Amino acid sequence: MLMAGQGAQGGGSMQLILMLGIIVVFWLFMIRPQQKKAKEQKNFIENIQKGDKVVTIAGIHATVNRINEDNTIQIEVNPGSYLKIEKSAISVEWTLALNKANTPTVK
Protein backbone atom coordinates (compact mmCIF):
# COMPACT_ATOMS: atom_id res chain seq x y z
CA MET A 1 0.00 0.00 0.00
CA LEU A 2 2.83 2.38 0.76
CA MET A 3 4.26 1.91 -2.72
CA ALA A 4 0.95 2.78 -4.41
CA GLY A 5 0.74 6.13 -2.56
CA GLN A 6 4.23 7.12 -3.64
CA GLY A 7 3.42 6.28 -7.27
CA ALA A 8 0.39 8.58 -7.21
CA GLN A 9 2.51 11.51 -6.01
CA GLY A 10 5.04 10.90 -8.76
CA GLY A 11 2.28 10.98 -11.36
CA GLY A 12 1.03 14.34 -10.06
CA SER A 13 4.44 15.95 -10.33
CA MET A 14 4.83 14.50 -13.82
CA GLN A 15 1.53 16.11 -14.86
CA LEU A 16 2.70 19.41 -13.40
CA ILE A 17 5.96 19.25 -15.36
CA LEU A 18 4.04 18.38 -18.53
CA MET A 19 1.63 21.28 -17.98
CA LEU A 20 4.52 23.71 -17.44
CA GLY A 21 6.15 22.42 -20.62
CA ILE A 22 2.96 23.06 -22.59
CA ILE A 23 2.75 26.60 -21.20
CA VAL A 24 6.37 27.31 -22.17
CA VAL A 25 5.84 25.98 -25.70
CA PHE A 26 2.63 28.01 -26.04
CA TRP A 27 4.46 31.15 -24.93
CA LEU A 28 7.39 30.55 -27.32
CA PHE A 29 5.27 29.89 -30.40
CA MET A 30 2.19 32.05 -29.84
CA ILE A 31 2.59 34.94 -27.42
CA ARG A 32 6.21 35.94 -28.01
CA PRO A 33 5.91 36.32 -31.83
CA GLN A 34 2.74 38.39 -31.43
CA GLN A 35 4.47 40.72 -28.99
CA LYS A 36 7.42 41.07 -31.37
CA LYS A 37 5.10 41.83 -34.29
CA ALA A 38 3.20 44.45 -32.25
CA LYS A 39 6.49 46.12 -31.28
CA GLU A 40 7.63 46.21 -34.93
CA GLN A 41 4.25 47.71 -35.96
CA LYS A 42 4.55 50.42 -33.31
CA ASN A 43 8.12 51.30 -34.32
CA PHE A 44 7.15 51.38 -37.99
CA ILE A 45 4.18 53.69 -37.36
CA GLU A 46 6.29 56.03 -35.21
CA ASN A 47 8.96 56.31 -37.92
CA ILE A 48 6.69 57.11 -40.88
CA GLN A 49 7.88 60.26 -42.65
CA LYS A 50 6.61 62.54 -45.39
CA GLY A 51 7.29 61.02 -48.81
CA ASP A 52 7.18 57.38 -47.67
CA LYS A 53 5.28 55.02 -49.94
CA VAL A 54 2.75 53.02 -47.91
CA VAL A 55 -0.07 50.53 -48.33
CA THR A 56 -3.13 50.70 -46.08
CA ILE A 57 -4.85 47.64 -44.63
CA ALA A 58 -7.56 48.25 -47.24
CA GLY A 59 -4.95 47.86 -50.00
CA ILE A 60 -4.67 51.52 -51.00
CA HIS A 61 -1.21 52.42 -52.31
CA ALA A 62 -0.24 56.00 -51.50
CA THR A 63 2.49 58.43 -50.51
CA VAL A 64 2.54 60.11 -47.09
CA ASN A 65 1.91 63.82 -47.57
CA ARG A 66 1.56 65.09 -44.00
CA ILE A 67 1.69 63.67 -40.47
CA ASN A 68 -0.92 65.23 -38.18
CA GLU A 69 -0.76 65.67 -34.42
CA ASP A 70 -4.05 63.80 -33.83
CA ASN A 71 -2.54 60.37 -34.71
CA THR A 72 -3.66 60.63 -38.33
CA ILE A 73 -1.78 61.07 -41.57
CA GLN A 74 -2.70 62.60 -44.89
CA ILE A 75 -1.84 60.40 -47.86
CA GLU A 76 -1.77 61.28 -51.53
CA VAL A 77 -3.43 58.58 -53.62
CA ASN A 78 -3.17 60.37 -56.98
CA PRO A 79 -1.59 63.75 -57.68
CA GLY A 80 -3.87 66.23 -55.94
CA SER A 81 -6.09 63.54 -54.35
CA TYR A 82 -5.65 63.25 -50.57
CA LEU A 83 -7.10 61.03 -47.85
CA LYS A 84 -6.89 61.45 -44.07
CA ILE A 85 -6.45 58.11 -42.31
CA GLU A 86 -5.44 56.75 -38.92
CA LYS A 87 -1.79 55.79 -38.55
CA SER A 88 -2.86 52.34 -37.41
CA ALA A 89 -4.45 51.76 -40.84
CA ILE A 90 -1.01 51.38 -42.44
CA SER A 91 -0.09 47.76 -43.15
CA VAL A 92 3.49 46.99 -42.16
CA GLU A 93 3.78 43.79 -44.19
CA TRP A 94 2.35 45.21 -47.41
CA THR A 95 4.33 48.43 -47.11
CA LEU A 96 7.61 46.58 -46.55
CA ALA A 97 6.80 44.29 -49.48
CA LEU A 98 6.03 47.33 -51.67
CA ASN A 99 9.26 49.09 -50.72
CA LYS A 100 11.26 45.88 -51.15
CA ALA A 101 9.87 45.41 -54.67
CA ASN A 102 10.66 49.05 -55.57
CA THR A 103 14.32 48.92 -54.56
CA PRO A 104 16.56 48.03 -57.50
CA THR A 105 18.89 45.09 -57.06
CA VAL A 106 22.55 45.62 -57.86
CA LYS A 107 24.08 42.97 -60.09
Summary of the structure (lengths in Angstrom):
residues: 107
radius of gyration: 24.8
end to end distance: 77.7
largest distance: 86.8
contacts: 238
relative contact order: 0.11
helix: 55%
strand: 23%
